[in-house]
Amino acid sequence: MLDRPVAGLILNRGEATMIEGLNTDVRHRGRVYHVQTQQTLHPTPALETLILVGGEVLVRMRSALSALSSPAALTRVDLRHALELQHWNLVRKIRHGLLDE
């Protein structure tokens, strides 16, 4: 398993905003699943996780930040916690075979 934190800049109302994300490669039953989670702002603020195998998207999960609380009330720590929770829950599902065909 390879964990790679990522960071980048996105524009939010014309201002550069730092976003963070997680990338993890999970080996399970001879396949390598790439799990990528990051914050997105368009069309609405959300956390998005993609699970890919060989470049093909198998799963796309979006969680609206408004479902967590008022997006304006979320601190950077809250956002990071929610991002990590979503990411690692999906990694666990892969490890437990819940995505097996």
N, C-alpha and C positions, 0 to 999 in steps of 0.2 A: 504494500500500500504506500502510495506517495501522497503526502499532503503538501499543497502549495498555496499559501495565502497569496492573494493577488490584490493589487490596489490600482486605482486609476482615477482619472478625473472625468466628471460629467458636468454638463452645464445645467444649472437649475436657475431658471429665471435670469439667465444671462450671467450668472456667477459660477465660477468653477467650484465644484463640490467633490471632495474626496469620497470615493466609494471603495469598499473592501469586498472581497469575496473569498471563496474557498474552492479549490480544485483538489480532488482526490481520485486516484486510480485504485480500483478495487478488483482483485483477482478472485473469481468465483467460477468453479467448474470449467476451467480452461478458457474462460473469457475475461477480458479486461474491460470493466465498466468505468467510464470517466464520469465523475459526478462534479458538476460545476454549479455553484450558487453565487448569486450576486444581487445587488439592489438594482432595480430598474425604475425609471421615472415615467416612461411612456407606455401605454396611454395614461396609466395612473400609477402612483407610487406602489411598488410591490417588491417582494422577494421572489426571485425566479431561480428554479433549479432545473437543470437539464441533466439527463442521464444518457450518455452516448456509448455506443460500441462501434468501433471502426468508423467513426465519423457520422454514424446514423443516429439521429435522435430517437430514443425509445420512449422516453418519458419527459414531459415538460410540466412542471408544477409551478403555479403562480399563487402567492398568498398576498392579498391586498394588505397594505400596511394599515389601512383604515380598520381592518378586522382585528388588529392587535390593540389599537387605541387610536386616539387622534394623532395622525402622522406628525403634526406640529409639536405634540407633547412628547414624542419619542426622543430619548437622548441617544447619543452615539453608542453608549453602552447597551441600551435596550435593543437598538437595531442590531448590533453585533450578536447579542444573545439570541435574538429571534433567528438571525441568519444561520448561526451555528446549530441551533436546535433543528431547523428544517433540514439543513445539510446532513447532519449526522443521523437523523431519523431515516433518511433515504439510504444512506450508506448501510445502516443496520438492516434495512429491508433486503438489500442485495445480499448481504452476508447470510441472512436467514432463508434465502432462496425464494423470497416472495415475488421476485421478478423472473423466475425460471419459466421457460416456455413449456 
